[in-house]
Amino acid sequence: MNINLVAAVAAGLFLAFAAVPSASAFESSTNALASGGEPGAARESASRRKPVAARGAQSGIASMYSHRGRTASGEPHRHNALTAAHRTLPFGTKVRVTNRRNGRSVVVRIIDRGPFIRGRVIDLSPAGARALGFSGLAPVTLAVLGRDG
């Protein structure tokens, strides 16, 4: 295959995916239009709002992850500790994670960053995943409880 053709296809795919609006931008525009405002105004105010997780509740997919060495907070990753990784919550934040399939819940402490896969909201240590009764992926709801004192 011609190298120029490959480069052109890759560039086209990049531009196609870069042009897709995020779900939050879509929701902000939709909410603004529903309230009689302009879509641009909704994007402007949405950028000043805190992330959903910082306001208290978030739903999505949880995954179990295993990590060797130090986490983003500087703590060592312990497989038997009830810890987790979240993209935006401050380190030390305690979160109640509830498995929507079986109703089991566990309180974990945020010590790392992630997950970096679209649709996932939290990465749990193996001990946290076991407490919720899963070993791969599970639909969960998060409730922020506060920070370590």
N, C-alpha and C positions, 0 to 999 in steps of 0.2 A: 504494500500500500504506500502511496506517495506520502512523504513526510509533511508536505504542505497541506494535503487533504486532511491528515490527522490533526494538524494544528488548527485548521479552520473549523473542524467539527468540535474540537475541545473548546475553542473560543465561543462558538455558537451555543454550546451547552452551558458554559459559564454565564453568558449573557442571559440565557433563558431563565436560569435559576436565580440569578441576581435580580431579575425584574419581578419575581413573584413576591407580592406583599406578605408580610408576616401576619399571623392570625390576630395578634394584638392590635396591629394597625387597622385591620379590617373591622375588628370589634369596636375600636374607638370611633372609626368613621361611621359605622352603623349606629352606635349609640348617639353620636352627635346629630345624625340625620333624624333619628327617632325623636329627639328632643327639640328639633327645629333649628339646630345650629348648622354651622358649616363644617365639612369634613376636616379642613385644615385646622380649625380651632380645636377639634377633638384631638388631633395628633399633637398639637402644641401642649394641651393640658395633660395628655397621657404621658408625655415625656417627663413631666414634673411629678407624676404620681409614683408612689413606692411600688415595688413589685408585689404581686398578689401574695406571695409567701410571706412577705414582711408584714402584711396587714392581718395575717391570721390563718388563712386556710388555702389549701391548694390540692388539686387532684391530678392524678396521672399514673404513670407506670413507675414502679420501683424495680430496681435490679440489685442483685447481690454482687459485690465486688470484693476482690482479694488483692491486697497491695503489700508489697514488701518494702521495708524501709520506713522513712519518715513521710508524714502526710504534709499537706500544704500549711497546716498550722504549726508544724515542727514536731508534733507528737509522733511516736512510733505507731504504726498500724497494728492493732491487736485484734486477732480474729475472734477472740472470745469476749470482747468488749461490745457494749451496745452503743456503737458509733455509726456515723453516716457522713456522706459527702453531699453537699448541696451547692448550687451555683452561686447563690447570692446571700444566703443567711450568714450572719457573723459567726465566727468560731465560738464555740461554747454555748450556742443556742440549743435549748432542749425542744424537741419536737415529738409530738405523739403521732405515730404512723399507724394507721388502721388499714388492714387488709380488707378490701371491699368484698372479696369472695367468701371469707369465712368469719368476718367480724372481729378477728383477733387484733389486738393493738399492743404496741410497745413504745416506750419513751427512749429516744436515742439522743446523743449529743453530736452536734456538727463539728467535725475536726478536719474536713478535707473539702476540696472543690471537685465538682462534677455533678451529675453525669454530663458527658458531652455528646450525647446521642439524642436527637430530636424526639420529643414525646416523653422522655423520662424525666422525672422530677427529683428523684433521690436515689443514691447508691447506698445500700446498707451493708454493714459488715456481715460476715457469715452468721454470727450470733444473733444479730437483729433479724435477718431473714428467717432463721430457724424459729425464732420467737413468733414470727408472723405465719409460719407454716408454709414457706415456699423456698425453692432453691434455684430459681432462675429469674422470672419476671412475674410481677403481680400488680393488679390495679389497687391503688392505695389513695387514701386521703390524709393530708398532713394538717396538723394543728400546732401552731407555734405556741409554746408554753412560756417561754422566757429564756433568760440567760443564767449561766452559772453565777452564783453570788460570791 
